[in-house]
Amino acid sequence: MTKLPALTGKELIYFLQKMGFYVVRQRGSHIILQHNDKRSTVIPIHSGESIGQGFLSKILRDIEMTKDEFIAFVNK
């Protein structure tokens, strides 16, 4: 099983924006991103904390991307 990288919320938003996602709105410390094909997800922004492996897996399911595809994109 491939291990996902430890990313903060801001880093994850940066990568998602490179994939074509854009910020729809923000509520408190949670930012909602959406893609033109209507995929969407919520990213928590908590000062310097990494997003947990389980929550990152849930985000990848939301954006319909496999772990291996995501790791390849991040390591580009």
N, CA, C and O atoms as a Maestro MAE file, in Angstrom:
{
 s_m_m2io_version
 :::
 2.0.0
}

f_m_ct {
 s_m_title
 :::
 protein
 m_atom[304] {
  # First column is atom index #
  i_m_mmod_type
  r_m_x_coord
  r_m_y_coord
  r_m_z_coord
  i_m_residue_number
  s_m_chain_name
  s_m_pdb_residue_name
  s_m_pdb_atom_name
  i_m_atomic_number
  :::
  1 25 0.839 -1.177 0.000 1 A "MET " " N  " 7
  2 3 0.000 0.000 0.000 1 A "MET " " CA " 6
  3 2 0.886 1.242 0.000 1 A "MET " " C  " 6
  4 15 1.870 1.314 0.736 1 A "MET " " O  " 8
  5 25 0.535 2.198 -0.814 2 A "THR " " N  " 7
  6 3 1.306 3.421 -0.952 2 A "THR " " CA " 6
  7 2 0.985 4.394 0.166 2 A "THR " " C  " 6
  8 15 -0.180 4.615 0.494 2 A "THR " " O  " 8
  9 25 2.022 4.974 0.749 3 A "LYS " " N  " 7
  10 3 1.826 5.926 1.834 3 A "LYS " " CA " 6
  11 2 1.646 7.326 1.256 3 A "LYS " " C  " 6
  12 15 2.440 7.777 0.430 3 A "LYS " " O  " 8
  13 25 0.603 7.997 1.695 4 A "LEU " " N  " 7
  14 3 0.323 9.352 1.239 4 A "LEU " " CA " 6
  15 2 1.257 10.350 1.914 4 A "LEU " " C  " 6
  16 15 1.660 10.144 3.058 4 A "LEU " " O  " 8
  17 25 1.604 11.426 1.217 5 A "PRO " " N  " 7
  18 3 2.482 12.432 1.818 5 A "PRO " " CA " 6
  19 2 1.744 13.232 2.886 5 A "PRO " " C  " 6
  20 15 0.525 13.391 2.823 5 A "PRO " " O  " 8
  21 25 2.487 13.730 3.860 6 A "ALA " " N  " 7
  22 3 1.902 14.582 4.895 6 A "ALA " " CA " 6
  23 2 1.844 15.999 4.344 6 A "ALA " " C  " 6
  24 15 2.882 16.602 4.066 6 A "ALA " " O  " 8
  25 25 0.634 16.536 4.184 7 A "LEU " " N  " 7
  26 3 0.435 17.867 3.637 7 A "LEU " " CA " 6
  27 2 -0.407 18.702 4.582 7 A "LEU " " C  " 6
  28 15 -1.282 18.184 5.276 7 A "LEU " " O  " 8
  29 25 -0.134 20.003 4.603 8 A "THR " " N  " 7
  30 3 -1.017 20.913 5.336 8 A "THR " " CA " 6
  31 2 -2.189 21.242 4.422 8 A "THR " " C  " 6
  32 15 -2.162 20.923 3.233 8 A "THR " " O  " 8
  33 25 -3.200 21.871 4.966 9 A "GLY " " N  " 7
  34 3 -4.359 22.258 4.171 9 A "GLY " " CA " 6
  35 2 -3.995 23.215 3.055 9 A "GLY " " C  " 6
  36 15 -4.504 23.087 1.942 9 A "GLY " " O  " 8
  37 25 -3.119 24.174 3.334 10 A "LYS " " N  " 7
  38 3 -2.715 25.149 2.308 10 A "LYS " " CA " 6
  39 2 -1.970 24.478 1.165 10 A "LYS " " C  " 6
  40 15 -2.170 24.827 0.002 10 A "LYS " " O  " 8
  41 25 -1.103 23.507 1.491 11 A "GLU " " N  " 7
  42 3 -0.374 22.781 0.452 11 A "GLU " " CA " 6
  43 2 -1.340 21.980 -0.417 11 A "GLU " " C  " 6
  44 15 -1.195 21.947 -1.638 11 A "GLU " " O  " 8
  45 25 -2.318 21.339 0.205 12 A "LEU " " N  " 7
  46 3 -3.289 20.551 -0.531 12 A "LEU " " CA " 6
  47 2 -4.128 21.439 -1.450 12 A "LEU " " C  " 6
  48 15 -4.409 21.060 -2.587 12 A "LEU " " O  " 8
  49 25 -4.522 22.599 -0.973 13 A "ILE " " N  " 7
  50 3 -5.290 23.528 -1.803 13 A "ILE " " CA " 6
  51 2 -4.464 23.958 -3.009 13 A "ILE " " C  " 6
  52 15 -4.988 24.063 -4.118 13 A "ILE " " O  " 8
  53 25 -3.175 24.207 -2.797 14 A "TYR " " N  " 7
  54 3 -2.285 24.578 -3.899 14 A "TYR " " CA " 6
  55 2 -2.293 23.502 -4.985 14 A "TYR " " C  " 6
  56 15 -2.430 23.826 -6.164 14 A "TYR " " O  " 8
  57 25 -2.149 22.228 -4.608 15 A "PHE " " N  " 7
  58 3 -2.143 21.142 -5.586 15 A "PHE " " CA " 6
  59 2 -3.496 20.986 -6.263 15 A "PHE " " C  " 6
  60 15 -3.559 20.735 -7.466 15 A "PHE " " O  " 8
  61 25 -4.579 21.132 -5.505 16 A "LEU " " N  " 7
  62 3 -5.905 21.005 -6.097 16 A "LEU " " CA " 6
  63 2 -6.170 22.133 -7.091 16 A "LEU " " C  " 6
  64 15 -6.803 21.903 -8.121 16 A "LEU " " O  " 8
  65 25 -5.705 23.333 -6.805 17 A "GLN " " N  " 7
  66 3 -5.880 24.438 -7.736 17 A "GLN " " CA " 6
  67 2 -5.087 24.193 -9.017 17 A "GLN " " C  " 6
  68 15 -5.529 24.584 -10.097 17 A "GLN " " O  " 8
  69 25 -3.932 23.559 -8.914 18 A "LYS " " N  " 7
  70 3 -3.166 23.201 -10.108 18 A "LYS " " CA " 6
  71 2 -3.911 22.164 -10.942 18 A "LYS " " C  " 6
  72 15 -3.691 22.073 -12.150 18 A "LYS " " O  " 8
  73 25 -4.799 21.374 -10.309 19 A "MET " " N  " 7
  74 3 -5.583 20.369 -11.018 19 A "MET " " CA " 6
  75 2 -6.878 20.942 -11.580 19 A "MET " " C  " 6
  76 15 -7.638 20.215 -12.220 19 A "MET " " O  " 8
  77 25 -7.147 22.221 -11.359 20 A "GLY " " N  " 7
  78 3 -8.340 22.829 -11.936 20 A "GLY " " CA " 6
  79 2 -9.454 23.112 -10.943 20 A "GLY " " C  " 6
  80 15 -10.530 23.556 -11.343 20 A "GLY " " O  " 8
  81 25 -9.226 22.866 -9.668 21 A "PHE " " N  " 7
  82 3 -10.226 23.184 -8.652 21 A "PHE " " CA " 6
  83 2 -10.129 24.666 -8.302 21 A "PHE " " C  " 6
  84 15 -9.066 25.272 -8.431 21 A "PHE " " O  " 8
  85 25 -11.229 25.236 -7.864 22 A "TYR " " N  " 7
  86 3 -11.234 26.634 -7.444 22 A "TYR " " CA " 6
  87 2 -12.035 26.762 -6.154 22 A "TYR " " C  " 6
  88 15 -12.904 25.942 -5.857 22 A "TYR " " O  " 8
  89 25 -11.722 27.810 -5.393 23 A "VAL " " N  " 7
  90 3 -12.372 28.037 -4.105 23 A "VAL " " CA " 6
  91 2 -13.775 28.575 -4.357 23 A "VAL " " C  " 6
  92 15 -13.953 29.578 -5.049 23 A "VAL " " O  " 8
  93 25 -14.774 27.894 -3.785 24 A "VAL " " N  " 7
  94 3 -16.162 28.314 -3.918 24 A "VAL " " CA " 6
  95 2 -16.532 29.231 -2.756 24 A "VAL " " C  " 6
  96 15 -17.107 30.303 -2.943 24 A "VAL " " O  " 8
  97 25 -16.189 28.783 -1.559 25 A "ARG " " N  " 7
  98 3 -16.485 29.583 -0.369 25 A "ARG " " CA " 6
  99 2 -15.670 29.063 0.804 25 A "ARG " " C  " 6
  100 15 -15.004 28.032 0.716 25 A "ARG " " O  " 8
  101 25 -15.740 29.799 1.897 26 A "GLN " " N  " 7
  102 3 -15.061 29.405 3.119 26 A "GLN " " CA " 6
  103 2 -16.013 29.595 4.282 26 A "GLN " " C  " 6
  104 15 -16.743 30.584 4.354 26 A "GLN " " O  " 8
  105 25 -15.994 28.640 5.183 27 A "ARG " " N  " 7
  106 3 -16.778 28.756 6.402 27 A "ARG " " CA " 6
  107 2 -15.844 28.439 7.561 27 A "ARG " " C  " 6
  108 15 -15.479 27.284 7.781 27 A "ARG " " O  " 8
  109 25 -15.467 29.461 8.290 28 A "GLY " " N  " 7
  110 3 -14.520 29.274 9.383 28 A "GLY " " CA " 6
  111 2 -13.172 28.836 8.839 28 A "GLY " " C  " 6
  112 15 -12.591 29.504 7.984 28 A "GLY " " O  " 8
  113 25 -12.680 27.715 9.335 29 A "SER " " N  " 7
  114 3 -11.378 27.229 8.898 29 A "SER " " CA " 6
  115 2 -11.496 26.145 7.829 29 A "SER " " C  " 6
  116 15 -10.537 25.410 7.591 29 A "SER " " O  " 8
  117 25 -12.652 26.035 7.185 30 A "HIS " " N  " 7
  118 3 -12.859 25.031 6.153 30 A "HIS " " CA " 6
  119 2 -13.117 25.709 4.811 30 A "HIS " " C  " 6
  120 15 -13.980 26.580 4.697 30 A "HIS " " O  " 8
  121 25 -12.360 25.300 3.804 31 A "ILE " " N  " 7
  122 3 -12.482 25.874 2.466 31 A "ILE " " CA " 6
  123 2 -13.089 24.827 1.545 31 A "ILE " " C  " 6
  124 15 -12.635 23.683 1.501 31 A "ILE " " O  " 8
  125 25 -14.123 25.231 0.809 32 A "ILE " " N  " 7
  126 3 -14.805 24.341 -0.122 32 A "ILE " " CA " 6
  127 2 -14.271 24.624 -1.517 32 A "ILE " " C  " 6
  128 15 -14.303 25.761 -1.987 32 A "ILE " " O  " 8
  129 25 -13.776 23.573 -2.180 33 A "LEU " " N  " 7
  130 3 -13.264 23.696 -3.540 33 A "LEU " " CA " 6
  131 2 -14.155 22.897 -4.476 33 A "LEU " " C  " 6
  132 15 -14.739 21.885 -4.089 33 A "LEU " " O  " 8
  133 25 -14.251 23.371 -5.718 34 A "GLN " " N  " 7
  134 3 -15.072 22.691 -6.713 34 A "GLN " " CA " 6
  135 2 -14.345 22.713 -8.046 34 A "GLN " " C  " 6
  136 15 -13.534 23.600 -8.311 34 A "GLN " " O  " 8
  137 25 -14.644 21.733 -8.877 35 A "HIS " " N  " 7
  138 3 -14.081 21.633 -10.216 35 A "HIS " " CA " 6
  139 2 -15.203 21.930 -11.202 35 A "HIS " " C  " 6
  140 15 -16.377 21.854 -10.839 35 A "HIS " " O  " 8
  141 25 -14.863 22.266 -12.436 36 A "ASN " " N  " 7
  142 3 -15.891 22.561 -13.441 36 A "ASN " " CA " 6
  143 2 -16.815 21.379 -13.716 36 A "ASN " " C  " 6
  144 15 -17.959 21.575 -14.128 36 A "ASN " " O  " 8
  145 25 -16.331 20.146 -13.491 37 A "ASP " " N  " 7
  146 3 -17.171 18.970 -13.703 37 A "ASP " " CA " 6
  147 2 -17.977 18.599 -12.453 37 A "ASP " " C  " 6
  148 15 -18.483 17.482 -12.349 37 A "ASP " " O  " 8
  149 25 -18.094 19.533 -11.511 38 A "LYS " " N  " 7
  150 3 -18.932 19.443 -10.299 38 A "LYS " " CA " 6
  151 2 -18.374 18.577 -9.187 38 A "LYS " " C  " 6
  152 15 -19.070 18.351 -8.196 38 A "LYS " " O  " 8
  153 25 -17.133 18.074 -9.307 39 A "ARG " " N  " 7
  154 3 -16.517 17.399 -8.162 39 A "ARG " " CA " 6
  155 2 -16.211 18.474 -7.132 39 A "ARG " " C  " 6
  156 15 -15.808 19.581 -7.490 39 A "ARG " " O  " 8
  157 25 -16.401 18.158 -5.852 40 A "SER " " N  " 7
  158 3 -16.098 19.140 -4.808 40 A "SER " " CA " 6
  159 2 -15.598 18.431 -3.562 40 A "SER " " C  " 6
  160 15 -15.813 17.234 -3.372 40 A "SER " " O  " 8
  161 25 -14.924 19.203 -2.718 41 A "THR " " N  " 7
  162 3 -14.403 18.672 -1.467 41 A "THR " " CA " 6
  163 2 -14.200 19.814 -0.486 41 A "THR " " C  " 6
  164 15 -14.207 20.986 -0.862 41 A "THR " " O  " 8
  165 25 -14.018 19.452 0.781 42 A "VAL " " N  " 7
  166 3 -13.795 20.425 1.844 42 A "VAL " " CA " 6
  167 2 -12.395 20.189 2.410 42 A "VAL " " C  " 6
  168 15 -12.016 19.055 2.700 42 A "VAL " " O  " 8
  169 25 -11.630 21.274 2.563 43 A "ILE " " N  " 7
  170 3 -10.269 21.196 3.080 43 A "ILE " " CA " 6
  171 2 -10.190 22.022 4.358 43 A "ILE " " C  " 6
  172 15 -10.515 23.209 4.343 43 A "ILE " " O  " 8
  173 25 -9.758 21.407 5.476 44 A "PRO " " N  " 7
  174 3 -9.577 22.181 6.704 44 A "PRO " " CA " 6
  175 2 -8.227 22.901 6.707 44 A "PRO " " C  " 6
  176 15 -7.212 22.341 6.292 44 A "PRO " " O  " 8
  177 25 -8.230 24.133 7.175 45 A "ILE " " N  " 7
  178 3 -6.994 24.916 7.297 45 A "ILE " " CA " 6
  179 2 -6.775 25.171 8.783 45 A "ILE " " C  " 6
  180 15 -7.423 26.036 9.372 45 A "ILE " " O  " 8
  181 25 -5.868 24.421 9.380 46 A "HIS " " N  " 7
  182 3 -5.534 24.596 10.789 46 A "HIS " " CA " 6
  183 2 -4.043 24.846 10.890 46 A "HIS " " C  " 6
  184 15 -3.238 24.019 10.462 46 A "HIS " " O  " 8
  185 25 -3.685 25.953 11.439 47 A "SER " " N  " 7
  186 3 -2.322 26.478 11.469 47 A "SER " " CA " 6
  187 2 -1.227 25.424 11.611 47 A "SER " " C  " 6
  188 15 -0.943 24.947 12.710 47 A "SER " " O  " 8
  189 25 -0.621 25.072 10.485 48 A "GLY " " N  " 7
  190 3 0.540 24.194 10.483 48 A "GLY " " CA " 6
  191 2 0.267 22.721 10.682 48 A "GLY " " C  " 6
  192 15 1.201 21.923 10.597 48 A "GLY " " O  " 8
  193 25 -0.956 22.321 10.942 49 A "GLU " " N  " 7
  194 3 -1.254 20.908 11.165 49 A "GLU " " CA " 6
  195 2 -1.394 20.178 9.841 49 A "GLU " " C  " 6
  196 15 -1.951 20.712 8.882 49 A "GLU " " O  " 8
  197 25 -0.883 18.951 9.795 50 A "SER " " N  " 7
  198 3 -1.026 18.116 8.609 50 A "SER " " CA " 6
  199 2 -2.421 17.510 8.574 50 A "SER " " C  " 6
  200 15 -3.058 17.313 9.608 50 A "SER " " O  " 8
  201 25 -2.873 17.223 7.378 51 A "ILE " " N  " 7
  202 3 -4.153 16.535 7.215 51 A "ILE " " CA " 6
  203 2 -3.883 15.050 7.443 51 A "ILE " " C  " 6
  204 15 -2.921 14.503 6.904 51 A "ILE " " O  " 8
  205 25 -4.711 14.411 8.223 52 A "GLY " " N  " 7
  206 3 -4.536 13.001 8.543 52 A "GLY " " CA " 6
  207 2 -4.693 12.101 7.333 52 A "GLY " " C  " 6
  208 15 -5.337 12.471 6.351 52 A "GLY " " O  " 8
  209 25 -4.098 10.912 7.408 53 A "GLN " " N  " 7
  210 3 -4.134 9.959 6.302 53 A "GLN " " CA " 6
  211 2 -5.566 9.560 5.936 53 A "GLN " " C  " 6
  212 15 -5.900 9.458 4.755 53 A "GLN " " O  " 8
  213 25 -6.405 9.336 6.942 54 A "GLY " " N  " 7
  214 3 -7.787 8.945 6.681 54 A "GLY " " CA " 6
  215 2 -8.580 10.043 6.006 54 A "GLY " " C  " 6
  216 15 -9.343 9.782 5.075 54 A "GLY " " O  " 8
  217 25 -8.403 11.274 6.472 55 A "PHE " " N  " 7
  218 3 -9.129 12.394 5.888 55 A "PHE " " CA " 6
  219 2 -8.624 12.692 4.481 55 A "PHE " " C  " 6
  220 15 -9.411 13.053 3.606 55 A "PHE " " O  " 8
  221 25 -7.315 12.544 4.252 56 A "LEU " " N  " 7
  222 3 -6.760 12.740 2.918 56 A "LEU " " CA " 6
  223 2 -7.308 11.687 1.956 56 A "LEU " " C  " 6
  224 15 -7.579 11.993 0.795 56 A "LEU " " O  " 8
  225 25 -7.472 10.467 2.422 57 A "SER " " N  " 7
  226 3 -8.068 9.414 1.593 57 A "SER " " CA " 6
  227 2 -9.506 9.762 1.226 57 A "SER " " C  " 6
  228 15 -9.935 9.515 0.099 57 A "SER " " O  " 8
  229 25 -10.255 10.336 2.171 58 A "LYS " " N  " 7
  230 3 -11.635 10.750 1.909 58 A "LYS " " CA " 6
  231 2 -11.673 11.868 0.872 58 A "LYS " " C  " 6
  232 15 -12.542 11.875 0.000 58 A "LYS " " O  " 8
  233 25 -10.738 12.810 0.961 59 A "ILE " " N  " 7
  234 3 -10.665 13.898 -0.011 59 A "ILE " " CA " 6
  235 2 -10.372 13.335 -1.401 59 A "ILE " " C  " 6
  236 15 -10.962 13.780 -2.385 59 A "ILE " " O  " 8
  237 25 -9.464 12.359 -1.488 60 A "LEU " " N  " 7
  238 3 -9.147 11.744 -2.776 60 A "LEU " " CA " 6
  239 2 -10.354 11.020 -3.357 60 A "LEU " " C  " 6
  240 15 -10.543 11.027 -4.574 60 A "LEU " " O  " 8
  241 25 -11.174 10.397 -2.520 61 A "ARG " " N  " 7
  242 3 -12.407 9.779 -3.007 61 A "ARG " " CA " 6
  243 2 -13.359 10.850 -3.534 61 A "ARG " " C  " 6
  244 15 -14.003 10.656 -4.565 61 A "ARG " " O  " 8
  245 25 -13.450 11.986 -2.827 62 A "ASP " " N  " 7
  246 3 -14.319 13.087 -3.261 62 A "ASP " " CA " 6
  247 2 -13.925 13.605 -4.642 62 A "ASP " " C  " 6
  248 15 -14.788 13.901 -5.468 62 A "ASP " " O  " 8
  249 25 -12.619 13.712 -4.892 63 A "ILE " " N  " 7
  250 3 -12.165 14.268 -6.167 63 A "ILE " " CA " 6
  251 2 -11.925 13.180 -7.210 63 A "ILE " " C  " 6
  252 15 -11.434 13.462 -8.303 63 A "ILE " " O  " 8
  253 25 -12.270 11.938 -6.873 64 A "GLU " " N  " 7
  254 3 -12.195 10.790 -7.775 64 A "GLU " " CA " 6
  255 2 -10.780 10.587 -8.329 64 A "GLU " " C  " 6
  256 15 -10.574 10.501 -9.539 64 A "GLU " " O  " 8
  257 25 -9.821 10.512 -7.413 65 A "MET " " N  " 7
  258 3 -8.420 10.314 -7.778 65 A "MET " " CA " 6
  259 2 -7.840 9.208 -6.904 65 A "MET " " C  " 6
  260 15 -8.133 9.137 -5.711 65 A "MET " " O  " 8
  261 25 -7.017 8.346 -7.498 66 A "THR " " N  " 7
  262 3 -6.403 7.286 -6.709 66 A "THR " " CA " 6
  263 2 -5.197 7.840 -5.957 66 A "THR " " C  " 6
  264 15 -4.686 8.914 -6.274 66 A "THR " " O  " 8
  265 25 -4.760 7.091 -4.967 67 A "LYS " " N  " 7
  266 3 -3.592 7.495 -4.186 67 A "LYS " " CA " 6
  267 2 -2.351 7.585 -5.073 67 A "LYS " " C  " 6
  268 15 -1.562 8.523 -4.960 67 A "LYS " " O  " 8
  269 25 -2.192 6.605 -5.950 68 A "ASP " " N  " 7
  270 3 -1.014 6.596 -6.823 68 A "ASP " " CA " 6
  271 2 -1.027 7.778 -7.788 68 A "ASP " " C  " 6
  272 15 0.019 8.377 -8.039 68 A "ASP " " O  " 8
  273 25 -2.193 8.124 -8.331 69 A "GLU " " N  " 7
  274 3 -2.291 9.287 -9.219 69 A "GLU " " CA " 6
  275 2 -1.929 10.567 -8.468 69 A "GLU " " C  " 6
  276 15 -1.226 11.429 -8.996 69 A "GLU " " O  " 8
  277 25 -2.414 10.682 -7.237 70 A "PHE " " N  " 7
  278 3 -2.150 11.878 -6.435 70 A "PHE " " CA " 6
  279 2 -0.668 11.997 -6.111 70 A "PHE " " C  " 6
  280 15 -0.090 13.076 -6.237 70 A "PHE " " O  " 8
  281 25 -0.051 10.896 -5.695 71 A "ILE " " N  " 7
  282 3 1.371 10.912 -5.366 71 A "ILE " " CA " 6
  283 2 2.199 11.278 -6.588 71 A "ILE " " C  " 6
  284 15 3.158 12.043 -6.479 71 A "ILE " " O  " 8
  285 25 1.842 10.741 -7.746 72 A "ALA " " N  " 7
  286 3 2.560 11.080 -8.978 72 A "ALA " " CA " 6
  287 2 2.412 12.558 -9.294 72 A "ALA " " C  " 6
  288 15 3.369 13.188 -9.744 72 A "ALA " " O  " 8
  289 25 1.230 13.126 -9.069 73 A "PHE " " N  " 7
  290 3 0.997 14.543 -9.336 73 A "PHE " " CA " 6
  291 2 1.791 15.416 -8.374 73 A "PHE " " C  " 6
  292 15 2.382 16.413 -8.788 73 A "PHE " " O  " 8
  293 25 1.810 15.054 -7.104 74 A "VAL " " N  " 7
  294 3 2.522 15.837 -6.089 74 A "VAL " " CA " 6
  295 2 4.025 15.804 -6.341 74 A "VAL " " C  " 6
  296 15 4.708 16.805 -6.124 74 A "VAL " " O  " 8
  297 25 4.546 14.673 -6.794 75 A "ASN " " N  " 7
  298 3 5.984 14.525 -7.001 75 A "ASN " " CA " 6
  299 2 6.468 15.056 -8.341 75 A "ASN " " C  " 6
  300 15 7.659 14.961 -8.635 75 A "ASN " " O  " 8
  301 25 5.582 15.614 -9.166 76 A "LYS " " N  " 7
  302 3 5.971 16.187 -10.459 76 A "LYS " " CA " 6
  303 2 6.899 17.331 -10.295 76 A "LYS " " C  " 6
  304 15 7.325 17.928 -11.285 76 A "LYS " " O  " 8
  :::
 }
 m_bond[303] {
  # First column is bond index #
  i_m_from
  i_m_to
  i_m_order
  :::
  1 1 2 1
  2 2 3 1
  3 3 4 2
  4 3 5 1
  5 5 6 1
  6 6 7 1
  7 7 8 2
  8 7 9 1
  9 9 10 1
  10 10 11 1
  11 11 12 2
  12 11 13 1
  13 13 14 1
  14 14 15 1
  15 15 16 2
  16 15 17 1
  17 17 18 1
  18 18 19 1
  19 19 20 2
  20 19 21 1
  21 21 22 1
  22 22 23 1
  23 23 24 2
  24 23 25 1
  25 25 26 1
  26 26 27 1
  27 27 28 2
  28 27 29 1
  29 29 30 1
  30 30 31 1
  31 31 32 2
  32 31 33 1
  33 33 34 1
  34 34 35 1
  35 35 36 2
  36 35 37 1
  37 37 38 1
  38 38 39 1
  39 39 40 2
  40 39 41 1
  41 41 42 1
  42 42 43 1
  43 43 44 2
  44 43 45 1
  45 45 46 1
  46 46 47 1
  47 47 48 2
  48 47 49 1
  49 49 50 1
  50 50 51 1
  51 51 52 2
  52 51 53 1
  53 53 54 1
  54 54 55 1
  55 55 56 2
  56 55 57 1
  57 57 58 1
  58 58 59 1
  59 59 60 2
  60 59 61 1
  61 61 62 1
  62 62 63 1
  63 63 64 2
  64 63 65 1
  65 65 66 1
  66 66 67 1
  67 67 68 2
  68 67 69 1
  69 69 70 1
  70 70 71 1
  71 71 72 2
  72 71 73 1
  73 73 74 1
  74 74 75 1
  75 75 76 2
  76 75 77 1
  77 77 78 1
  78 78 79 1
  79 79 80 2
  80 79 81 1
  81 81 82 1
  82 82 83 1
  83 83 84 2
  84 83 85 1
  85 85 86 1
  86 86 87 1
  87 87 88 2
  88 87 89 1
  89 89 90 1
  90 90 91 1
  91 91 92 2
  92 91 93 1
  93 93 94 1
  94 94 95 1
  95 95 96 2
  96 95 97 1
  97 97 98 1
  98 98 99 1
  99 99 100 2
  100 99 101 1
  101 101 102 1
  102 102 103 1
  103 103 104 2
  104 103 105 1
  105 105 106 1
  106 106 107 1
  107 107 108 2
  108 107 109 1
  109 109 110 1
  110 110 111 1
  111 111 112 2
  112 111 113 1
  113 113 114 1
  114 114 115 1
  115 115 116 2
  116 115 117 1
  117 117 118 1
  118 118 119 1
  119 119 120 2
  120 119 121 1
  121 121 122 1
  122 122 123 1
  123 123 124 2
  124 123 125 1
  125 125 126 1
  126 126 127 1
  127 127 128 2
  128 127 129 1
  129 129 130 1
  130 130 131 1
  131 131 132 2
  132 131 133 1
  133 133 134 1
  134 134 135 1
  135 135 136 2
  136 135 137 1
  137 137 138 1
  138 138 139 1
  139 139 140 2
  140 139 141 1
  141 141 142 1
  142 142 143 1
  143 143 144 2
  144 143 145 1
  145 145 146 1
  146 146 147 1
  147 147 148 2
  148 147 149 1
  149 149 150 1
  150 150 151 1
  151 151 152 2
  152 151 153 1
  153 153 154 1
  154 154 155 1
  155 155 156 2
  156 155 157 1
  157 157 158 1
  158 158 159 1
  159 159 160 2
  160 159 161 1
  161 161 162 1
  162 162 163 1
  163 163 164 2
  164 163 165 1
  165 165 166 1
  166 166 167 1
  167 167 168 2
  168 167 169 1
  169 169 170 1
  170 170 171 1
  171 171 172 2
  172 171 173 1
  173 173 174 1
  174 174 175 1
  175 175 176 2
  176 175 177 1
  177 177 178 1
  178 178 179 1
  179 179 180 2
  180 179 181 1
  181 181 182 1
  182 182 183 1
  183 183 184 2
  184 183 185 1
  185 185 186 1
  186 186 187 1
  187 187 188 2
  188 187 189 1
  189 189 190 1
  190 190 191 1
  191 191 192 2
  192 191 193 1
  193 193 194 1
  194 194 195 1
  195 195 196 2
  196 195 197 1
  197 197 198 1
  198 198 199 1
  199 199 200 2
  200 199 201 1
  201 201 202 1
  202 202 203 1
  203 203 204 2
  204 203 205 1
  205 205 206 1
  206 206 207 1
  207 207 208 2
  208 207 209 1
  209 209 210 1
  210 210 211 1
  211 211 212 2
  212 211 213 1
  213 213 214 1
  214 214 215 1
  215 215 216 2
  216 215 217 1
  217 217 218 1
  218 218 219 1
  219 219 220 2
  220 219 221 1
  221 221 222 1
  222 222 223 1
  223 223 224 2
  224 223 225 1
  225 225 226 1
  226 226 227 1
  227 227 228 2
  228 227 229 1
  229 229 230 1
  230 230 231 1
  231 231 232 2
  232 231 233 1
  233 233 234 1
  234 234 235 1
  235 235 236 2
  236 235 237 1
  237 237 238 1
  238 238 239 1
  239 239 240 2
  240 239 241 1
  241 241 242 1
  242 242 243 1
  243 243 244 2
  244 243 245 1
  245 245 246 1
  246 246 247 1
  247 247 248 2
  248 247 249 1
  249 249 250 1
  250 250 251 1
  251 251 252 2
  252 251 253 1
  253 253 254 1
  254 254 255 1
  255 255 256 2
  256 255 257 1
  257 257 258 1
  258 258 259 1
  259 259 260 2
  260 259 261 1
  261 261 262 1
  262 262 263 1
  263 263 264 2
  264 263 265 1
  265 265 266 1
  266 266 267 1
  267 267 268 2
  268 267 269 1
  269 269 270 1
  270 270 271 1
  271 271 272 2
  272 271 273 1
  273 273 274 1
  274 274 275 1
  275 275 276 2
  276 275 277 1
  277 277 278 1
  278 278 279 1
  279 279 280 2
  280 279 281 1
  281 281 282 1
  282 282 283 1
  283 283 284 2
  284 283 285 1
  285 285 286 1
  286 286 287 1
  287 287 288 2
  288 287 289 1
  289 289 290 1
  290 290 291 1
  291 291 292 2
  292 291 293 1
  293 293 294 1
  294 294 295 1
  295 295 296 2
  296 295 297 1
  297 297 298 1
  298 298 299 1
  299 299 300 2
  300 299 301 1
  301 301 302 1
  302 302 303 1
  303 303 304 2
  :::
 }
}
